[in-house]
């Protein structure tokens, strides 16, 4: 008679080793990121003052076009554009692309900046939905607005690339606020190494709770609600630790769509942003890596911690869940679209390290973690796993998660020092601990849902409700 109990034990053993193996791989990746990021920070020169940067680079800074896709952004768009127009940079223009908004986004812009229709010749280097009209401002010559049919964020960015005339363009979300010297700092690698630098990303920070006036973050404050607070710690870990580490070894796979600077000629050469993509920012950077390696050219894609972009974080679980499932679909979409690069010697460090990171963290990570949450306790209840193993596994997972979060906070404060009050640092340290007990697990459940949506070819974007970057009053 066939012994099913042995088969069950064998299956449980295989699954357990898969969970352990995937967990160890993620642990190795996070430890590597932490070590490289700490080393990179130790080698960075002191952060220069804005006035010194202007003195050094003001006369040689290349023109930049800020591309601002806006879809139903009536709450924040006028204040965001005001903050962009006040940036400290010698030669730039702001191009807002109204992507067929259904709310009053275009009307808010027309009223806020006294827009009038005008004619401006532009090339059709990249395909996009038809443009309905171009607007210029009677108040400032730096602002232009493109009104077009809805085609999605990537399509809107392609339209902006066609209309702009600057050699560099910066993509930024319509609900974001740049620090005054962000462009100057982001442009520095293009000035220092103009032949190799093709893209630069900056730090994205959570603005919820901060005091914002006149399109500026006047006082940095932590959010008052728990969900945005958890995202503050999460962003610190994702941007400063992970992206600084991969940038150091020139394997950075993502320049955030919320704030990134690109060389226009190279982006046009790879066909611009991929329309309909859930992860258009990740997709573009992968295409740039592939193009530069295929043409055997030396290049650099960098992350610079100092340029800071402030954005609004979701304050409800419903909106945050939609955002995270969409991010997961975007990562999976890009991974499988360019899967031929994975471990391909032709693509060197990008194929092995960059794509290996996506495989371990984004493709296998959420599945293995959720399986661990469910199966490890189940196997213990069935008597397949010992109590000692269960306790050791649980302790290791939570201790390591807390360690990574707290170390990321230490690195951030050592580099940017954005939280002057000791109580803020104490609160963030506490949040870095408690995020591992519920929030991390919830995030992985959303990512597994994103996996399911990807398998079902679900292309829905989901409405991102905004409350407005107004901050608390004085």
VEXDREN-2710 file (C-alpha; in Angstrom, 1 decimal):
% VEXDREN-2710
k/r/px/py/pz
1/UNK/0.0/0.0/0.0
2/UNK/1.3/3.4/-1.0
3/UNK/2.5/5.5/1.9
4/UNK/1.0/9.0/1.4
5/UNK/2.5/10.3/4.6
6/UNK/6.0/9.9/3.2
7/UNK/5.0/11.9/0.1
8/UNK/3.4/14.6/2.3
9/UNK/6.6/14.9/4.4
10/UNK/8.8/15.0/1.2
11/UNK/6.6/17.7/-0.3
12/UNK/6.6/19.7/2.9
13/UNK/10.4/19.3/3.0
14/UNK/10.8/20.6/-0.5
15/UNK/8.5/23.6/0.1
16/UNK/10.3/24.4/3.3
17/UNK/13.7/24.4/1.6
18/UNK/12.3/26.6/-1.2
19/UNK/11.0/29.1/1.4
20/UNK/14.4/28.9/3.2
21/UNK/16.4/29.2/0.0
22/UNK/14.3/32.2/-1.3
23/UNK/14.6/33.8/2.2
24/UNK/18.3/33.4/2.3
25/UNK/18.7/34.8/-1.2
26/UNK/16.7/37.9/-0.2
27/UNK/18.8/38.2/2.9
28/UNK/22.0/38.1/0.9
29/UNK/20.6/40.7/-1.5
30/UNK/19.6/43.1/1.3
31/UNK/22.9/42.6/3.1
32/UNK/24.8/43.3/-0.1
33/UNK/22.8/46.4/-0.7
34/UNK/23.4/47.6/2.9
35/UNK/27.1/47.1/2.7
36/UNK/27.5/48.7/-0.7
37/UNK/25.3/51.7/0.2
38/UNK/27.3/52.3/3.4
39/UNK/30.5/52.1/1.4
40/UNK/29.2/54.4/-1.2
41/UNK/28.1/57.0/1.4
42/UNK/31.5/56.8/3.1
43/UNK/33.2/57.7/-0.3
44/UNK/30.9/60.5/-1.1
45/UNK/32.3/64.1/-0.7
46/UNK/30.4/66.4/1.7
47/UNK/27.1/67.7/0.4
48/UNK/27.9/71.1/-1.3
49/UNK/25.8/74.2/-0.5
50/UNK/23.3/75.3/-3.2
51/UNK/25.2/78.6/-3.6
52/UNK/28.4/76.8/-4.3
53/UNK/26.8/74.5/-6.8
54/UNK/25.4/77.5/-8.7
55/UNK/28.9/79.1/-8.7
56/UNK/30.5/76.0/-10.1
57/UNK/27.9/74.9/-12.6
58/UNK/25.6/77.8/-13.3
59/UNK/27.4/78.8/-16.5
60/UNK/27.7/75.3/-17.9
61/UNK/24.5/73.7/-16.8
62/UNK/22.6/72.3/-19.9
63/UNK/19.0/73.2/-20.6
64/UNK/16.4/70.9/-19.1
65/UNK/12.7/70.3/-19.9
66/UNK/10.5/69.3/-17.0
67/UNK/7.8/66.9/-18.2
68/UNK/4.8/66.7/-16.0
69/UNK/2.1/64.2/-17.0
70/UNK/-1.1/65.2/-15.4
71/UNK/-4.3/63.1/-15.3
72/UNK/-7.0/64.2/-12.9
73/UNK/-4.5/66.2/-10.8
74/UNK/-6.7/69.3/-10.2
75/UNK/-6.0/69.1/-6.4
76/UNK/-2.2/69.6/-6.6
77/UNK/-1.2/70.6/-10.1
78/UNK/-1.2/74.4/-9.8
79/UNK/0.9/74.3/-6.6
80/UNK/3.2/71.8/-8.1
81/UNK/3.8/73.8/-11.2
82/UNK/4.4/77.0/-9.1
83/UNK/7.1/75.1/-7.2
84/UNK/8.7/73.9/-10.5
85/UNK/8.8/77.4/-11.9
86/UNK/10.6/78.6/-8.8
87/UNK/13.4/76.1/-9.1
88/UNK/17.0/77.4/-8.9
89/UNK/18.3/76.5/-12.3
90/UNK/19.6/78.8/-15.1
91/UNK/17.9/77.4/-18.2
92/UNK/14.7/75.2/-18.0
93/UNK/11.2/75.0/-19.2
94/UNK/8.1/73.3/-17.7
95/UNK/5.9/71.2/-20.0
96/UNK/2.7/70.0/-18.4
97/UNK/1.0/67.2/-20.4
98/UNK/-2.7/67.1/-19.7
99/UNK/-3.5/63.5/-20.6
100/UNK/-7.2/63.8/-21.3
101/UNK/-8.1/64.6/-17.7
102/UNK/-11.8/64.2/-16.8
103/UNK/-11.6/66.7/-14.0
104/UNK/-10.7/70.4/-14.0
105/UNK/-6.9/69.9/-14.4
106/UNK/-6.7/71.9/-17.6
107/UNK/-9.0/74.6/-16.4
108/UNK/-7.1/75.0/-13.2
109/UNK/-3.9/75.5/-15.3
110/UNK/-5.6/78.0/-17.7
111/UNK/-6.9/80.1/-14.8
112/UNK/-3.8/79.8/-12.7
113/UNK/-1.3/80.8/-15.3
114/UNK/-3.3/82.7/-17.9
115/UNK/-2.8/80.2/-20.7
116/UNK/-3.5/80.9/-24.3
117/UNK/-3.2/78.6/-27.3
118/UNK/-0.2/79.0/-29.5
119/UNK/1.7/77.2/-32.3
120/UNK/5.1/75.5/-31.6
121/UNK/6.7/73.1/-34.2
122/UNK/7.7/69.8/-32.8
123/UNK/9.1/66.5/-34.2
124/UNK/7.2/63.2/-34.3
125/UNK/10.1/61.1/-33.0
126/UNK/7.9/59.1/-30.7
127/UNK/4.3/57.8/-31.2
128/UNK/1.5/59.1/-28.9
129/UNK/-2.2/59.9/-28.9
130/UNK/-3.2/63.1/-30.8
131/UNK/-2.4/66.5/-29.3
132/UNK/-5.5/68.7/-29.1
133/UNK/-3.7/71.9/-28.4
134/UNK/-0.6/73.7/-27.1
135/UNK/-0.8/76.5/-24.6
136/UNK/1.7/79.1/-23.4
137/UNK/1.5/81.3/-20.4
138/UNK/1.1/85.1/-20.4
139/UNK/2.8/85.1/-16.9
140/UNK/6.0/83.2/-17.6
141/UNK/7.8/82.1/-20.8
142/UNK/9.0/79.0/-19.0
143/UNK/5.6/77.2/-18.9
144/UNK/3.9/75.3/-21.7
145/UNK/0.9/73.0/-21.5
146/UNK/0.2/70.1/-23.9
147/UNK/-3.5/69.1/-24.1
148/UNK/-3.9/65.6/-25.6
149/UNK/-6.2/62.6/-25.8
150/UNK/-5.8/60.1/-22.9
151/UNK/-3.2/57.5/-23.6
152/UNK/-1.7/56.8/-20.2
153/UNK/1.4/58.1/-18.4
154/UNK/4.0/56.7/-20.9
155/UNK/2.1/58.1/-23.8
156/UNK/1.9/61.5/-22.2
157/UNK/5.6/61.4/-21.5
158/UNK/6.4/60.6/-25.1
159/UNK/4.3/63.6/-26.2
160/UNK/6.3/65.8/-23.9
161/UNK/9.6/64.4/-25.2
162/UNK/8.5/65.3/-28.8
163/UNK/7.5/68.8/-27.8
164/UNK/10.6/69.6/-25.7
165/UNK/13.7/71.0/-27.2
166/UNK/16.2/70.6/-24.4
167/UNK/19.0/68.0/-24.5
168/UNK/17.9/66.7/-21.0
169/UNK/14.4/66.1/-19.8
170/UNK/13.2/65.5/-16.3
171/UNK/10.1/63.4/-15.7
172/UNK/8.1/64.3/-12.6
173/UNK/4.6/63.5/-11.3
174/UNK/2.0/66.2/-11.2
175/UNK/1.5/65.8/-7.5
176/UNK/5.2/66.2/-6.6
177/UNK/7.3/69.1/-5.2
178/UNK/11.0/69.5/-6.0
179/UNK/13.4/71.1/-3.6
180/UNK/14.8/74.4/-5.1
181/UNK/18.2/73.0/-5.9
182/UNK/17.1/69.5/-7.1
183/UNK/17.7/70.2/-10.8
184/UNK/21.1/71.6/-10.2
185/UNK/22.1/68.6/-8.1
186/UNK/20.6/66.1/-10.5
187/UNK/22.3/67.7/-13.5
188/UNK/25.8/67.6/-11.9
189/UNK/26.7/64.1/-13.2
190/UNK/25.7/65.2/-16.7
191/UNK/28.1/68.1/-16.4
192/UNK/30.9/66.2/-14.7
193/UNK/30.7/63.2/-17.1
194/UNK/28.7/64.3/-20.2
195/UNK/29.9/61.4/-22.4
196/UNK/28.8/58.6/-20.2
197/UNK/25.9/59.8/-18.1
198/UNK/22.5/59.0/-19.6
199/UNK/20.1/59.0/-16.6
200/UNK/20.1/60.2/-13.0
201/UNK/17.5/59.5/-10.3
202/UNK/16.9/61.3/-7.0
203/UNK/15.4/60.6/-3.6
204/UNK/11.6/60.5/-3.3
205/UNK/10.3/61.6/0.1
206/UNK/6.9/61.5/1.7
207/UNK/5.4/65.1/2.2
208/UNK/2.3/64.1/4.2
209/UNK/2.3/66.1/7.4
210/UNK/5.0/68.6/6.4
211/UNK/4.2/72.3/6.3
212/UNK/4.0/73.4/2.6
213/UNK/3.6/77.0/1.5
214/UNK/4.0/78.5/-2.0
215/UNK/5.0/75.2/-3.6
216/UNK/7.8/74.7/-1.0
217/UNK/8.3/72.3/1.9
218/UNK/8.9/74.9/4.5
219/UNK/9.1/72.6/7.5
220/UNK/9.7/68.8/7.4
221/UNK/7.3/67.0/9.7
222/UNK/6.3/63.4/10.0
223/UNK/2.9/62.3/9.0
224/UNK/0.3/62.1/11.8
225/UNK/-1.3/58.9/10.5
226/UNK/0.3/55.5/10.8
227/UNK/0.0/54.4/7.2
228/UNK/2.0/57.3/5.7
229/UNK/4.5/56.9/8.5
230/UNK/5.1/53.3/7.5
231/UNK/5.7/54.4/4.0
232/UNK/8.3/57.0/5.1
233/UNK/10.5/54.1/6.5
234/UNK/9.8/52.0/3.4
235/UNK/10.8/54.8/1.0
236/UNK/14.0/55.4/3.0
237/UNK/14.9/51.7/2.6
238/UNK/14.0/51.5/-1.1
239/UNK/15.7/54.7/-2.3
240/UNK/18.7/55.4/-0.1
241/UNK/19.8/51.8/0.5
242/UNK/18.8/49.8/-2.6
243/UNK/19.2/52.4/-5.3
244/UNK/22.4/53.9/-4.0
245/UNK/23.9/50.4/-3.8
246/UNK/23.0/49.4/-7.3
247/UNK/24.0/52.8/-8.7
248/UNK/27.5/52.3/-7.1
249/UNK/28.1/49.2/-9.3
250/UNK/26.3/50.7/-12.3
251/UNK/23.4/48.1/-12.2
252/UNK/20.6/50.5/-11.2
253/UNK/17.4/49.1/-12.8
254/UNK/14.9/51.8/-11.8
255/UNK/14.9/55.6/-12.0
256/UNK/11.6/56.6/-10.4
257/UNK/8.9/58.0/-12.6
258/UNK/8.2/60.5/-9.9
259/UNK/11.6/62.2/-10.5
260/UNK/14.3/61.3/-13.0
261/UNK/16.6/63.1/-15.4
262/UNK/17.4/61.6/-18.9
263/UNK/19.4/62.4/-22.0
264/UNK/16.8/62.9/-24.7
265/UNK/18.8/61.4/-27.6
266/UNK/19.3/58.1/-25.9
267/UNK/15.6/57.8/-24.9
268/UNK/14.5/58.6/-28.4
269/UNK/16.9/56.0/-29.7
270/UNK/15.2/53.2/-27.6
271/UNK/11.7/54.3/-28.7
272/UNK/10.8/56.3/-25.6
273/UNK/8.5/55.0/-22.9
274/UNK/6.6/51.8/-23.7
275/UNK/3.0/52.8/-24.0
276/UNK/0.6/50.7/-22.0
277/UNK/3.3/49.5/-19.6
278/UNK/2.4/49.2/-15.9
279/UNK/6.1/49.9/-15.0
280/UNK/7.1/52.5/-17.7
281/UNK/10.0/53.8/-15.6
282/UNK/11.5/50.4/-15.0
283/UNK/10.9/49.5/-18.6
284/UNK/12.8/52.5/-19.9
285/UNK/15.8/52.0/-17.8
286/UNK/16.1/48.4/-18.9
287/UNK/15.8/49.4/-22.5
288/UNK/18.6/52.0/-21.9
289/UNK/20.8/49.3/-20.4
290/UNK/20.2/46.9/-23.3
291/UNK/20.7/49.6/-25.9
292/UNK/24.0/50.8/-24.5
293/UNK/25.3/47.3/-24.1
294/UNK/24.2/46.2/-27.5
295/UNK/26.0/49.1/-29.1
296/UNK/29.0/48.5/-26.8
297/UNK/29.2/52.0/-25.4
298/UNK/30.4/53.0/-22.0
299/UNK/27.6/54.6/-19.9
300/UNK/26.4/55.5/-16.5
301/UNK/23.0/55.5/-14.8
302/UNK/23.2/57.0/-11.4
303/UNK/21.3/57.6/-8.2
304/UNK/22.1/60.8/-6.3
305/UNK/20.7/61.0/-2.8
306/UNK/20.7/64.8/-2.5
307/UNK/18.1/65.9/-5.1
308/UNK/14.9/65.4/-3.2
309/UNK/11.4/65.2/-4.6
310/UNK/8.4/65.3/-2.2
311/UNK/5.3/63.4/-3.0
312/UNK/2.0/62.5/-1.5
313/UNK/1.6/59.0/-0.1
314/UNK/-1.7/57.2/0.0
315/UNK/-3.4/57.5/3.3
316/UNK/-5.9/54.7/2.9
317/UNK/-5.4/50.9/2.6
318/UNK/-7.6/50.8/-0.4
319/UNK/-5.5/53.3/-2.4
320/UNK/-2.2/51.9/-1.2
321/UNK/-3.2/48.4/-2.2
322/UNK/-4.0/49.5/-5.7
323/UNK/-0.7/51.2/-6.0
324/UNK/1.3/48.2/-4.8
325/UNK/-0.5/45.7/-6.9
326/UNK/0.2/47.9/-9.9
327/UNK/3.8/48.2/-9.0
328/UNK/4.1/44.4/-8.8
329/UNK/2.4/43.9/-12.2
330/UNK/4.8/46.5/-13.6
331/UNK/7.9/44.6/-12.3
332/UNK/6.6/41.3/-13.5
333/UNK/5.7/42.7/-16.9
334/UNK/9.2/44.1/-17.4
335/UNK/11.0/41.0/-16.1
336/UNK/9.2/38.7/-18.5
337/UNK/9.4/41.1/-21.4
338/UNK/13.2/41.3/-21.1
339/UNK/13.7/37.9/-19.6
340/UNK/16.3/37.0/-22.3
341/UNK/18.7/39.4/-20.4
342/UNK/18.6/37.3/-17.2
343/UNK/22.0/35.7/-16.5
344/UNK/23.0/36.5/-20.1
345/UNK/26.8/37.0/-20.2
346/UNK/26.2/39.5/-23.0
347/UNK/24.7/41.9/-20.5
348/UNK/27.2/41.4/-17.8
349/UNK/26.5/42.9/-14.4
350/UNK/23.0/44.0/-15.5
351/UNK/22.0/40.5/-16.5
352/UNK/23.4/38.8/-13.4
353/UNK/23.0/41.4/-10.7
354/UNK/20.3/43.7/-11.9
355/UNK/18.0/41.0/-13.3
356/UNK/19.0/38.6/-10.5
357/UNK/17.8/41.2/-8.0
358/UNK/14.4/41.5/-9.8
359/UNK/14.1/37.7/-9.9
360/UNK/14.8/37.2/-6.2
361/UNK/13.0/40.2/-4.7
362/UNK/10.1/40.9/-7.1
363/UNK/9.3/37.6/-8.9
364/UNK/10.0/35.0/-6.2
365/UNK/10.1/37.2/-3.1
366/UNK/6.4/37.8/-2.5
367/UNK/5.4/34.2/-3.3
368/UNK/8.0/32.6/-1.0
369/UNK/7.2/35.0/1.8
370/UNK/3.5/34.4/1.7
371/UNK/4.0/30.7/1.4
372/UNK/6.2/30.9/4.5
373/UNK/3.5/32.8/6.4
374/UNK/1.0/30.0/5.6
375/UNK/2.9/26.8/5.3
376/UNK/5.5/27.0/8.1
377/UNK/2.8/27.3/10.9
378/UNK/0.7/24.7/9.1
379/UNK/3.5/22.2/9.0
380/UNK/4.2/22.9/12.6
381/UNK/0.6/22.2/13.5
382/UNK/0.7/19.0/11.6
383/UNK/3.8/17.9/13.4
384/UNK/6.0/18.0/10.3
385/UNK/8.2/20.8/11.6
386/UNK/9.6/21.0/15.2
387/UNK/8.8/23.9/17.5
388/UNK/12.5/24.8/17.6
389/UNK/12.5/25.2/13.9
390/UNK/9.3/27.4/13.9
391/UNK/10.7/29.7/16.6
392/UNK/14.1/30.0/15.0
393/UNK/12.6/30.7/11.6
394/UNK/10.2/33.3/13.0
395/UNK/12.9/35.0/15.1
396/UNK/15.3/35.2/12.1
397/UNK/12.7/36.7/9.8
398/UNK/11.6/39.5/12.2
399/UNK/15.0/40.3/13.6
400/UNK/16.5/40.6/10.2
401/UNK/13.6/42.8/8.9
402/UNK/14.0/45.1/11.9
403/UNK/17.8/45.3/11.4
404/UNK/17.5/46.3/7.7
405/UNK/14.9/49.0/8.4
406/UNK/16.8/50.6/11.3
407/UNK/20.1/50.5/9.4
408/UNK/18.4/52.2/6.4
409/UNK/17.2/54.9/8.8
410/UNK/20.7/55.4/10.2
411/UNK/22.2/55.7/6.7
412/UNK/19.5/58.2/5.7
413/UNK/20.1/60.4/8.7
414/UNK/23.9/60.3/8.3
415/UNK/23.6/61.4/4.6
416/UNK/20.6/63.8/4.4
417/UNK/19.8/64.8/8.0
418/UNK/16.2/65.7/7.1
419/UNK/14.8/65.2/10.6
420/UNK/16.3/67.7/13.0
421/UNK/14.1/66.8/16.0
422/UNK/15.2/63.9/18.1
423/UNK/11.6/62.8/18.7
424/UNK/11.1/62.4/15.0
425/UNK/14.1/60.0/14.8
426/UNK/12.8/58.1/17.8
427/UNK/9.4/57.8/16.3
428/UNK/10.8/56.6/12.9
429/UNK/13.0/54.0/14.8
430/UNK/9.8/52.7/16.5
431/UNK/8.0/52.6/13.1
432/UNK/11.0/50.8/11.6
433/UNK/10.4/48.1/14.1
434/UNK/6.7/47.7/14.0
435/UNK/6.4/47.8/10.2
436/UNK/7.7/44.2/10.3
437/UNK/4.7/43.1/12.3
438/UNK/1.8/43.4/9.9
439/UNK/2.6/46.0/7.3
440/UNK/5.3/43.9/5.6
441/UNK/3.0/40.9/5.5
442/UNK/0.2/43.0/4.1
443/UNK/2.5/44.4/1.4
444/UNK/3.4/40.9/0.4
445/UNK/-0.2/39.9/0.1
446/UNK/-0.8/42.9/-2.2
447/UNK/2.2/41.8/-4.3
448/UNK/0.8/38.3/-4.6
449/UNK/-2.5/39.8/-5.7
450/UNK/-0.4/41.7/-8.3
451/UNK/1.0/38.4/-9.4
452/UNK/-2.6/37.1/-9.8
453/UNK/-3.6/40.2/-11.8
454/UNK/-0.6/39.8/-14.0
455/UNK/-1.5/36.2/-14.8
456/UNK/-5.0/37.3/-15.7
457/UNK/-3.6/40.1/-17.9
458/UNK/-5.4/42.8/-15.8
459/UNK/-4.3/46.2/-17.2
460/UNK/-6.4/48.4/-14.9
461/UNK/-4.6/51.3/-13.4
462/UNK/-6.8/52.1/-10.5
463/UNK/-7.8/55.6/-9.3
464/UNK/-5.2/57.3/-7.0
465/UNK/-7.2/59.6/-4.8
466/UNK/-5.3/62.7/-3.7
467/UNK/-6.0/64.8/-0.6
468/UNK/-3.7/67.6/-1.6
469/UNK/-0.2/68.6/-0.5
470/UNK/-1.2/71.4/1.8
471/UNK/0.2/70.3/5.0
472/UNK/-0.8/71.5/8.4
473/UNK/-1.4/75.2/9.0
474/UNK/1.0/77.3/11.1
END
